[in-house]
Structure formats: structure tokens, C-alpha cells
Amino acid sequence: MKDKSTVKKMRHAFLGSAILLIIAVIAYGIGCYPLYIHAKSNVMHQLYDELKDIEISDMDDDDRESLNEYQNEKIDILIVDSNFREIYSNKGEMSQSYIRKRFQDCLKEYREEGVIDRRIYQSRQRLILKGKIVQEKNIYYAYLKKDSTLPDFDDSESLFKVPSTSNDFYVVTRDAYFHSLKLFKQDGAQETGQIKQIKVFI
């Protein structure tokens, strides 16, 4: 039978490991989100650079197909000319009130370098790029919007348990990743290289 001091030491060690694990999870979350924002900002700048290379006054099917490649990123794209007439939108035709609110009422915010503004609207994180594209004598304004809120976990997605003897969050993450690779190979599914959520049960 274990004496009280041994039980107490074990309890303290267990509690210390749990606290360290919680701290690691929080630190990972704090570090992960800025990287996520940085990656999405880079994609938006890449899209904006591509828009500048397109001859907007004469957009063809190839140009539109090139822009459609960004559909997986779920970036709203709206381009208008200097008279605020819609040139391109991947969300269908926009109303004049929508265009006026996004362009005419804040035209000074549109710059050729395409500055990204991060905003919070009803608990949602949004990245908005407002760019001014000058091509020969024509001026166009591009409004790009991306909901940068981290995706919510969907309970309908696959869940699996991964036993781990480690208290290191990164080791647990690695074990979960390798375990997911085995599951995907068994089921013949395509592996995406991403784990959306890890729940720790102590």
C-alpha cells in the first residue's frame, strides 16, 4: 500500500503535467492563429497581384477561370471601374447601395499597394483588401473580403481516440497525425495533412 507522501507526490506530478499540457495547448492556439492570418493575407495579396496582371477592360474566360481557382479560399471578389460600374464579381450582381457603401463612401482607403485591414464583425474575423488598379488610362477598384475566423469543428466529422503516454502537446499532436495516416490508408481515403481539433482527456 502506498503511503500518503507517495500518493501526494503522484498527485502533484499529475497536476503539474496537466497544467503544463493546458499551457502548451493555449500557447499553441495563440501562436497558430497569427500564422493562419498571415497565410490568408498572403493568399489575398497573391490574388490582388493576379488581378493587376489581368487586362480588366478585356477579361476573357481564361482570366475568369484563373480567378475561380481561389474559390476554395472563399474570398469575395468585387471589381468596379472609376464610374463604380461592376466589372466582375464572384458573388453575382451587386446592388448599387452595396457598391456605394463599399467604394464611393470610402474611396480614399483604396491604394495601389492593396492594404489589408483586419476587422471584427459580430464575433467574426474578416480580412478586407482595398486596392486601386491603374491600367493605362483606366482606373479600377478591387474589394476582396475573406472571413478569417478559424473554422468551427463539425461533430459530424471523423473522430478517433489516440492513446499517448506523453505530456508534451506536440508529441500528442504527432501521434494523432500518424494515427490518422494509418486510418486514411486503411479506408482508402485521401489524407489532407490537417487535424482540425484535438481533445485531451486526462
C-alpha positions, -999 to +999 in steps of 0.1 A: +000+000+000+014+034-010+019+058+019+003+093+019+035+111+008+039+089-023+002+095-032+006+132-027+038+133-049+020+114-076-010+138-074+013+168-076+032+153-106-001+145-123-015+180-117+018+196-128+017+176-161-020+186-167-012+223-161+018+221-185-004+204-211-030+231-208-004+259-211+010+241-242-024+240-258-031+277-251+004+287-263-002+267-295-035+284-301-021+318-296+008+311-320-013+293-345-039+320-352-014+347-363+002+322-386-032+314-401-040+351-406-005+356-422-011+328-446-046+340-456-032+376-460-005+362-484-032+345-505-052+377-507-021+396-518-014+369-544-049+372-557-046+410-559-013+407-578-030+384-602-058+409-607-033+436-616-018+414-643-052+408-659-063+432-686-095+441-667-111+460-696-110+429-717-114+400-693-119+367-710-128+331-699-092+323-691-090+352-668-122+342-650-111+306-648-078+318-632-098+338-606-121+308-600-090+289-587-094+309-555-129+296-548-116+272-522-102+301-503-137+316-501-126+351-509-153+375-521-141+395-552-157+427-565-142+450-591-157+482-603-145+509-627-140+547-620-177+552-625-185+525-600-199+501-625-195+465-617-169+448-638-165+415-621-180+397-590-178+361-580-209+366-559-233+376-586-245+411-594-243+436-565-268+463-558-258+500-562-263+506-525-238+478-518-213+492-543-217+528-529-211+516-494-180+496-503-165+521-527-179+556-530-182+562-493-146+552-486-127+558-518-096+572-500-090+539-484-082+523-518-045+522-526-024+507-554-004+486-530-036+469-517-036+473-479-053+446-458-075+457-430-085+432-402-119+437-388-142+421-363-179+420-371-204+401-349-176+379-334-164+371-370-128+379-380-126+395-415-097+404-438-105+431-463-082+443-490-090+475-509-069+481-540-067+506-567-056+492-601-044+516-628-041+502-663-032+527-690-059+555-686-083+533-668-088+531-630-104+501-613-111+494-576-109+459-562-126+449-530-115+415-516-131+400-484-121+369-465-137+355-434-106+346-414-124+331-384-109+297-377-134+270-389-157+256-362-153+219-355-181+199-370-193+170-348-202+150-380-165+148-389-144+117-381-133+113-345-108+088-333-090+082-300-052+082-298-036+068-266-004+086-257+019+083-227+034+118-233+025+150-216+041+170-244+014+186-266+035+184-297+042+147-292+005+141-287-002+160-319+024+140-338+010+107-325-025+118-336-013+128-370+005+094-376-026+076-363-048+095-388-024+085-416-030+048-408-067+053-406-068+070-440-047+043-456-070+016-443-101+033-456-085+043-489-094+079-484-073+110-493-053+124-464-053+162-462-025+166-437-046+186-412-061+178-379-090+202-371-092+196-333-076+176-305-095+170-273-073+160-243-088+136-217-068+132-186 
